């Protein structure tokens, strides 16, 4: 589950970065919320999950 959550978060960041045209800072994910009926096998780059961001990370983290 953790690696899937990270993949969805990275996809979300890519979408936001392209939409805004700039680079977002690195952040830690505190929580990720996906509907219980979500089918991971049907995941695509267009899928978005609700994430709760934590503190910014240093580039070395």
NUNU-542040 format. One record per atom (N, C-alpha, C): residue in three letters; residue number from 1; x, y, z. Coordinates in steps of 0.05 Angstrom, whole numbers, plus 32768, in hexadecimal, padded with zeros to 4 digits. Atoms other than C-alpha are relative to their C-alpha. Layout:
<pts>
+-----+-----+------+------+------+
|   r |   k |    u |    v |    w |
+-----+-----+------+------+------+
| ALA | NUM |    X |    Y |    Z |
...
+-----+-----+------+------+------+
</pts>
This chain:
<pts>
+-----+-----+------+------+------+
|   r |   k |    u |    v |    w |
+-----+-----+------+------+------+
| UNK |   1 | 8010 | 7FE8 | 8000 |
| UNK |   1 | 8000 | 8000 | 8000 |
| UNK |   1 | 8011 | 8019 | 8000 |
| UNK |   2 | 7FF0 | 7FE8 | 7FFE |
| UNK |   2 | 8037 | 8031 | 8011 |
| UNK |   2 | 800C | 8008 | 7FE5 |
| UNK |   3 | 7FF4 | 7FFA | 801A |
| UNK |   3 | 8059 | 802C | 7FCD |
| UNK |   3 | 7FEA | 800A | 7FEC |
| UNK |   4 | 8016 | 7FF7 | 8011 |
| UNK |   4 | 8016 | 8034 | 7FAA |
| UNK |   4 | 7FF8 | 801D | 8007 |
| UNK |   5 | 8007 | 7FE5 | 7FF8 |
| UNK |   5 | 8006 | 8071 | 7FD3 |
| UNK |   5 | 8015 | 8014 | 7FF7 |
| UNK |   6 | 7FEA | 7FEE | 8009 |
| UNK |   6 | 804A | 808F | 7FC2 |
| UNK |   6 | 7FFE | 8005 | 7FE2 |
| UNK |   7 | 8003 | 7FFD | 801D |
| UNK |   7 | 803E | 8082 | 7F77 |
| UNK |   7 | 7FE9 | 8013 | 7FFA |
| UNK |   8 | 8017 | 7FEE | 8005 |
| UNK |   8 | 7FFA | 80A5 | 7F7A |
| UNK |   8 | 8008 | 801C | 8007 |
| UNK |   9 | 7FF7 | 7FE5 | 7FF7 |
| UNK |   9 | 8019 | 80DF | 7FA0 |
| UNK |   9 | 8012 | 800C | 7FEA |
| UNK |  10 | 7FEE | 7FF6 | 8014 |
| UNK |  10 | 8050 | 80E6 | 7F6C |
| UNK |  10 | 7FF1 | 8008 | 7FE6 |
| UNK |  11 | 8010 | 7FF9 | 8017 |
| UNK |  11 | 801D | 80E5 | 7F34 |
| UNK |  11 | 7FF1 | 801A | 8004 |
| UNK |  12 | 800E | 7FE8 | 7FFA |
| UNK |  12 | 7FF6 | 811B | 7F57 |
| UNK |  12 | 8013 | 8018 | 7FFE |
| UNK |  13 | 7FED | 7FEA | 8002 |
| UNK |  13 | 8034 | 8146 | 7F5D |
| UNK |  13 | 8007 | 8007 | 7FE3 |
| UNK |  14 | 7FFA | 7FFB | 801C |
| UNK |  14 | 8043 | 813D | 7F13 |
| UNK |  14 | 7FE9 | 8010 | 7FF3 |
| UNK |  15 | 8017 | 7FF2 | 800B |
| UNK |  15 | 7FFD | 8153 | 7F01 |
| UNK |  15 | 7FFF | 801D | 8009 |
| UNK |  16 | 8000 | 7FE5 | 7FF5 |
| UNK |  16 | 8000 | 8190 | 7F2F |
| UNK |  16 | 8017 | 8011 | 7FF4 |
| UNK |  17 | 7FE8 | 7FF2 | 800B |
| UNK |  17 | 8046 | 81A3 | 7F16 |
| UNK |  17 | 7FFB | 8009 | 7FE3 |
| UNK |  18 | 8005 | 7FF9 | 801C |
| UNK |  18 | 8031 | 81A1 | 7ECD |
| UNK |  18 | 7FEA | 8015 | 7FFE |
| UNK |  19 | 8016 | 7FED | 8001 |
| UNK |  19 | 7FF1 | 81C8 | 7EDC |
| UNK |  19 | 800A | 801C | 8008 |
| UNK |  20 | 7FF7 | 7FE6 | 7FF6 |
| UNK |  20 | 8016 | 81FF | 7F01 |
| UNK |  20 | 8019 | 800A | 7FF0 |
| UNK |  21 | 7FE8 | 7FF8 | 800F |
| UNK |  21 | 8054 | 81FF | 7ED5 |
| UNK |  21 | 8018 | 8006 | 8010 |
| UNK |  22 | 7FE9 | 7FFC | 7FEF |
| UNK |  22 | 8084 | 8200 | 7F0F |
| UNK |  22 | 8006 | 7FE7 | 800F |
| UNK |  23 | 7FF8 | 8018 | 7FF1 |
| UNK |  23 | 80A7 | 81D0 | 7F3D |
| UNK |  23 | 7FF7 | 8003 | 801D |
| UNK |  24 | 8009 | 8000 | 7FE4 |
| UNK |  24 | 8088 | 81BF | 7F80 |
| UNK |  24 | 8016 | 7FF6 | 8012 |
| UNK |  25 | 7FEC | 800A | 7FED |
| UNK |  25 | 80B4 | 81B5 | 7FBE |
| UNK |  25 | 7FFA | 7FE3 | 8008 |
| UNK |  26 | 8003 | 801B | 7FF6 |
| UNK |  26 | 80BF | 816F | 7FD8 |
| UNK |  26 | 7FF2 | 8001 | 801B |
| UNK |  27 | 800E | 8001 | 7FE6 |
| UNK |  27 | 8090 | 815E | 8011 |
| UNK |  27 | 7FFB | 7FE3 | 8008 |
| UNK |  28 | 8007 | 801B | 7FF5 |
| UNK |  28 | 8080 | 8122 | 803D |
| UNK |  28 | 7FE2 | 7FFD | 7FFF |
| UNK |  29 | 801D | 8005 | 8000 |
| UNK |  29 | 803C | 8102 | 8039 |
| UNK |  29 | 7FF8 | 7FF6 | 801B |
| UNK |  30 | 800A | 8009 | 7FE6 |
| UNK |  30 | 8018 | 80FD | 807B |
| UNK |  30 | 7FEA | 7FEB | 7FFD |
| UNK |  31 | 8015 | 8013 | 8005 |
| UNK |  31 | 7FDA | 80DA | 8061 |
| UNK |  31 | 7FF8 | 8000 | 7FE3 |
| UNK |  32 | 800B | 8001 | 801B |
| UNK |  32 | 7FBD | 80C3 | 8020 |
| UNK |  32 | 7FE5 | 7FF2 | 8002 |
| UNK |  33 | 801B | 800B | 7FFE |
| UNK |  33 | 7F73 | 80B5 | 8017 |
| UNK |  33 | 7FF7 | 7FF7 | 7FE4 |
| UNK |  34 | 800B | 800B | 8019 |
| UNK |  34 | 7F58 | 8088 | 7FE1 |
| UNK |  34 | 7FE6 | 7FF2 | 8007 |
| UNK |  35 | 801A | 800C | 7FFB |
| UNK |  35 | 7F10 | 8071 | 7FDD |
| UNK |  35 | 8003 | 7FE2 | 8003 |
| UNK |  36 | 7FFD | 801D | 7FFB |
| UNK |  36 | 7F09 | 8029 | 7FF8 |
| UNK |  36 | 7FF9 | 7FEF | 7FE7 |
| UNK |  37 | 8007 | 8010 | 8017 |
| UNK |  37 | 7EEB | 8012 | 7FB6 |
| UNK |  37 | 8013 | 8004 | 7FE8 |
| UNK |  38 | 7FED | 7FFB | 8015 |
| UNK |  38 | 7F26 | 802C | 7F8D |
| UNK |  38 | 800E | 7FE7 | 7FF7 |
| UNK |  39 | 7FF4 | 8018 | 800A |
| UNK |  39 | 7F42 | 7FF6 | 7F60 |
| UNK |  39 | 801D | 8007 | 7FF7 |
| UNK |  40 | 7FE4 | 7FFA | 8006 |
| UNK |  40 | 7F8E | 7FFA | 7F61 |
| UNK |  40 | 8009 | 7FF5 | 7FE5 |
| UNK |  41 | 7FF9 | 800B | 8019 |
| UNK |  41 | 7F92 | 7FCE | 7F24 |
| UNK |  41 | 7FF8 | 8012 | 7FE8 |
| UNK |  42 | 800A | 7FEE | 8015 |
| UNK |  42 | 7F6D | 8003 | 7EFC |
| UNK |  42 | 800C | 801C | 8002 |
| UNK |  43 | 7FF4 | 7FE6 | 7FFC |
| UNK |  43 | 7F9A | 803C | 7F12 |
| UNK |  43 | 800C | 800B | 7FE7 |
| UNK |  44 | 7FF4 | 7FF3 | 8018 |
| UNK |  44 | 7FAF | 806E | 7EDD |
| UNK |  44 | 800C | 801B | 8009 |
| UNK |  45 | 7FF3 | 7FE6 | 7FFA |
| UNK |  45 | 7FD7 | 80AF | 7EDA |
| UNK |  45 | 7FEC | 8016 | 8004 |
| UNK |  46 | 8015 | 7FEC | 7FFC |
| UNK |  46 | 7F95 | 80D5 | 7EDA |
| UNK |  46 | 7FF3 | 7FFF | 801B |
| UNK |  47 | 800C | 8003 | 7FE6 |
| UNK |  47 | 7F82 | 80BC | 7F1F |
| UNK |  47 | 800C | 8014 | 8014 |
| UNK |  48 | 7FF7 | 7FEE | 7FEB |
| UNK |  48 | 7F87 | 80EC | 7F59 |
| UNK |  48 | 7FF6 | 7FF6 | 801B |
| UNK |  49 | 8007 | 8007 | 7FE5 |
| UNK |  49 | 7F87 | 80DC | 7FA3 |
| UNK |  49 | 8003 | 8019 | 8012 |
| UNK |  50 | 7FFE | 7FE9 | 7FED |
| UNK |  50 | 7F7D | 810D | 7FDD |
| UNK |  50 | 8017 | 7FFA | 8013 |
| UNK |  51 | 7FE9 | 8003 | 7FEE |
| UNK |  51 | 7FBE | 8116 | 8003 |
| UNK |  51 | 8001 | 8016 | 8014 |
| UNK |  52 | 7FFB | 7FEC | 7FEC |
| UNK |  52 | 7FCF | 813A | 8043 |
| UNK |  52 | 801E | 8002 | 8002 |
| UNK |  53 | 7FE4 | 7FFC | 8001 |
| UNK |  53 | 8014 | 8158 | 803F |
| UNK |  53 | 800B | 8006 | 801B |
| UNK |  54 | 7FF3 | 7FFB | 7FE7 |
| UNK |  54 | 8045 | 815B | 8078 |
| UNK |  54 | 8016 | 8015 | 7FFB |
| UNK |  55 | 7FEB | 7FEC | 8002 |
| UNK |  55 | 8085 | 8183 | 807F |
| UNK |  55 | 8011 | 7FFD | 7FE7 |
| UNK |  56 | 7FEE | 8002 | 8018 |
| UNK |  56 | 80B2 | 8195 | 8044 |
| UNK |  56 | 8019 | 7FF0 | 8007 |
| UNK |  57 | 7FE9 | 8011 | 7FFC |
| UNK |  57 | 80ED | 8167 | 803A |
| UNK |  57 | 8018 | 800F | 7FF4 |
| UNK |  58 | 7FE7 | 7FF6 | 800C |
| UNK |  58 | 8135 | 817A | 802D |
| UNK |  58 | 8007 | 7FEE | 7FE8 |
| UNK |  59 | 7FFA | 8010 | 8017 |
| UNK |  59 | 8150 | 8163 | 7FEA |
| UNK |  59 | 800E | 7FE6 | 8006 |
| UNK |  60 | 7FF2 | 8018 | 7FF9 |
| UNK |  60 | 817B | 812F | 800D |
| UNK |  60 | 7FEF | 7FEA | 800B |
| UNK |  61 | 8011 | 8014 | 7FF4 |
| UNK |  61 | 813F | 810B | 802B |
| UNK |  61 | 7FF2 | 7FEF | 7FEC |
+-----+-----+------+------+------+
</pts>
